[in-house]
Amino acid sequence: MTTATTNNNAADAPDYQLIRIRAAVLELLKSFFLKEPDGEMLASWRGALTAMKEQDLEPGLSRAVGNLDQMLHKMDLAAIRDEYYELFVNPYSDDRVPTNACYHMDGKMFGESFVRLKEILAEAAIEKSKDAKGAEDEIPVLLDAYQALILREKRQDEIGSARHAQGLLLNEILLPFSERFASALAGNPRAIFYHGCADFMVHCLGLERALFA
């Protein structure tokens, strides 16, 4: 996946190929944290990472992709499912890590960052899907909102407003959260595969930031 210089002028024509690539990466990121993985998900992850390894990636992302791909071929499904359960599901686990983005920014649930997130989403007229589980700052829900803003760029008359909202959501919430989340998993003895997922997310969102430079 390569980055390209992007003009934020609302008069720009939609770049459908870039929109498709960005949306696909967000779909992959969401899938890591959506639920306990199954065999179909593992096969999908392996296929996506194999395809990414063949691209001209920036060094940090290339390392993250290679690391995650290696773990997917070393760890079996049972080990990854067990890690997911102990990190994100088991309420009695000493290694549990919250999946609410704003918790990692404020040190508590529903703090100032959550209020700001709600403001950004309301301004962009983004509503949580009825099928989505958890609060607006749960990782899959948050990434889904960002993905929806990317897909809005398909309409030329919405490019400017969509990019404005993306910039706010990315810089104020997603980037600071992802770095803190990866740091929390880096110090967690149970986090092996999912620390790799978090590191991968940091680098993917870093490329997103380059689009707004």
Order of alpha helices (4+ residues) and beta strands (2+ residues): alpha-alpha-alpha-alpha-alpha-alpha-alpha-alpha-alpha-alpha
